[in-house]
Amino acid sequence: MRYFGQKLVQLIIVVVAVTFTVSLALAAIPNSEERILAVQGVNANDEEVRNATLDELHLRDPLIVQYGHFVQDLVTLDWGTTFGGNQEVRTAIWDGLQISLRLMIYAQLLALLLAIPIAVLAAYRSGGIFDRLSTTGAFGLISLPNYVLATVLSLIFAVRWRIFPVLSEPVSFFDAPVDHVKNFLLPTVVLALPLAATYMRLLRADLVNTLQSDFITTARAKGLSTSRILFGHALRPSLFSLLTAAAVNVGALVGGSVVVETAFSLEGLGGKTVAGIFSNEFRLVQITVVVLALVYVFINFVVDIAYGFLDPRVRAGRALS
Amino acid sequence: MSDTTVPTDDPTGDPTSNQATPGTSVTEDSAPATAKKFRRRGVVTMWLAVVWLVFLVFTAIGASWLPYVNHSCDQFADEAQCITHIDTNALLSERPPVWATFSDTTRPVVRDAAERAGLFGTDTNGFDIFSRTMFGARYSLLIGALSIVFGILIGGTLGLVAGYVGRRVDRVIDSIMNIFLAFPALLLVIFIVGFFSDSGTTEAKSRSIVPIIFALVILSIPPIARLVRANTIVYAQREFVTAARSLGARNSRIITREILPNVFPAMVTFAITGMAILIVAEGALAYLGLSVSAPNPTWGAMIFGGQSRLETAWWMSIMPSAVMFLTVLSINLLGDALTERFRIREAIG
């Protein structure tokens, strides 16, 4: 319980700090007022209009009051419209989130599907040919920036062979399942491959350690089949750090798929943020960043708590320090 | 650049626990013959990586003087524009590399201009892609190196202080790091660069490298601070520190003379891997149009620029992509070799 309390306090501190930073970032931006007025198409020379607009956005208030308004708007989901005025921030974020979440889930699934069997096979004969090949491959994949991977894959599969579209369109799965797969496969693969490499390395290292434990020798002595030992006995206790990494990556992926979204021109959350930065849509960007950061923080919190439940040593270790 | 921060305070690169648990090294020793062969091949690849990096740094520094880099500036007033220009540029638009005999240009061959030109081909403006890539290396390497140096200085200091002093100071520093780690890494960088670069208007965003370096430094501080903190805690409890203290050494002396030299190998190794990550991040910024602006060549911008021409001129983005991959791979190989050399447990991420 004490562990839980400590984590909760940490969570609250981080949440306050994150919202505070993002809210007040607006004040630190060079000539933010001019930029906002320019986007809104307001005549910056007309003193009255100018003041009215700035007052409406609470830009003239003391910083702490600005922060209060920001939190209030955030909690009540009153996110307003974009400065350009043609879209609700809430719908914009919701639209983007749908695409980003889909990409994230597909990429995670594909990465785990690739990583687990490869890691098991590699760990089974560690030092063998398959192990060395897959470890080298994983090392190469980790060194491959995702925009490079996107370029190469789209040259081969979209430009030369024309199997997939060059620019993806978020077609609904229920309307056109084949098109849906075609449109999402390339971006998913680009996200999933480096991820799979990271996961594979993690799991392989843990598995190699697990396979040296006594209970594996026991299982072997009982005459269990190799696949039974690997998947039935060794895999489960080795999944700890892999699942942690996968959970922590959920938040990172939703925000970090910016590059892939740009490469395939998918209008996800990341793409919207970048577009917002270019068009000085501070409000949209602030809300997106806060939402993503909070999702990230909450997932980390849940992982920490789960760790505490699963492994009593973590709780004790934290209580000591 | 996935931020896989394992939530337990895992002392990454903790040297004593490495010696205490020989679990990882058992597998290496179990098959000594293959392991030895494996290691020898590792040495060869490591030296190849070093050769590539030396070549790249040498060419990047000497790009303005070296004979194999094109940079004739006679026809342009603005030096930045002409920097990688081939003499007859209008005639040499989108020519494939000289070795790519399988690839034809779709552009008509005018007068006596060659059908293929340059080691990496030419881009739409007739600029030599090899030269542009080498000039682009200046930005990538400079930004990566400067960011990691500042990151080490600030993050290392924070980590040393947090790990050595402990208690309240440690908790405060750790909380601040947690706040930075709460933002998805790339988004944080984009946020900082996009908003705080001093471009007043939306059009013509001429960016200097200062906000980019600033953003990348912020990105690199928390992981470095954590690594150094974990290592510092381990060494602060060792006998030689107690001995130094009982001899009357001041805290500042203990930190700089006793602890820092021991933490240093882990720091350097991490810095090398970190530099690779930062170079990739800078490339991502450039790819999104947020790095140093045109006409200055950057790798990310070249890759992005060539993407719409993939069908007719694949070399425009594939060649800088290849250089980027080789560079990141080489730096990672080097980092890996050093990790093994100093027996540092690998930092995940």
Interface residues (C-beta under 8 A of the other chain):
Chain A: Q10 I13 V14 A17 V18 T21 A25 A28 I29 P30 N31 E34 R35 A38 S126 G127 R132 F139 G140 I142 S143 L144 P145 N146 Y147 V148 T151 V152 S154 L155 V159 V166 P194 L195 T198 R201 L202 A205 V208 N209 Q212 S241 T244 A245 V248 N249 G251 A252 L253 V254 G255 G256 V258 V259 T262 A263 G270 T273 V274 I277 F278 S279 N280 F282 V285 V289 L292 A293 Y296 V297 N300 V303 D304 Y307 V314 G317 S321
Chain B: M1 S2 D3 T4 T5 V6 P7 T8 D9 G23 T24 V26 T27 S30 A31 T34 A35 F38 S175 N178 I179 A182 F183 P184 A185 L186 L187 I190 F191 G194 F195 F196 D198 G200 T201 T202 A276 V280 G283 A284 Y287 L288 G289 L290 G300 I303 F304 G306 Q307 L310 E311 W314 S317 I318 S321 M324 F325 V328 L329 N332 L333 D336 I348 G349
